[in-house]
Amino acid sequence: MSTRDKIIAAVYAVWAVAAIGLAFLAGGLSADNVTRLSIIAFLIVQLVGLRFLRGALSRVKPSARFIASGMLLAAVVEGLYMISRPVFPSLLVGPETDARTAIESYAIDLALTLPAYLVIFSVIWRFICRYRYTLWEYILVMAMGQTLGDGFVYFVGAPAMLLFLPYPMFNYHALNIVPFLLVRGELPASARSSRRSFLALPVLVVVYLACGAVIAAIGSLSELR
């Protein structure tokens, strides 16, 4: 890791600890915070099991390995979010929800979100094949683009909450980091370092807004909202 990346990692680590720590002090063990703890634990499990995943998926071509692993991890994170913020409030799973209803709600959530993740990870794949990212550039650019896109309306209405950006960014670290590590050594040699690599951030915001609009339209038509 370069000195620059070490500085970036250290600054982000301090920012993340402060943002997440303050969120837990303010909210305690709320549904959102329990979800976040679960997601962070899930990310740690992924990193511990990286060697196993690398061996198990070694025969899968890099593009399929990246996109499929990202979608699989997204499906797990969507499941963790069913207790706090599923794709639509009507799908929320609580203590009083029976097993059949919980499974049906999760299935509906995945039916709506996984096609969007297919598009999102395909877009990210195009960027990492075209441009060379250091690990920390990738971690921050992709997660920030996804976070700002997914929470665009919220952040426009409450810009001060950008100070706590690492809190929701961990959702996307749990989707993005391991897929990148699984293919990092097999990306095209033609990928080049360029400032244009940071265009991934606004592009992901636009992709999330477009996917969100489609999901919202489907929800309106099916009365899920």
Secondary structure, DSSP 8 states (H G I E B T S, - for coil): --HHHHHHHHHHHHHHHHHHHHHHHHHSS-HHHHHHHHHHHHHHHHHHTHHHHHHHTTTS-HHHHHHHHHHHHHHHHHHHGGGT--SSGGG---TT--HHHHHHHHHHHHHHHHHHHHHHHHHHHHHHHHB---HHHHHHHHHHHHHHHHTHHHHHH-GGGGGGTHHHHHHHHHHHHHHHHHHGGGS-TT-B--GGGGGHHHHHHHHHHHHHHHHHHHHHHHT--
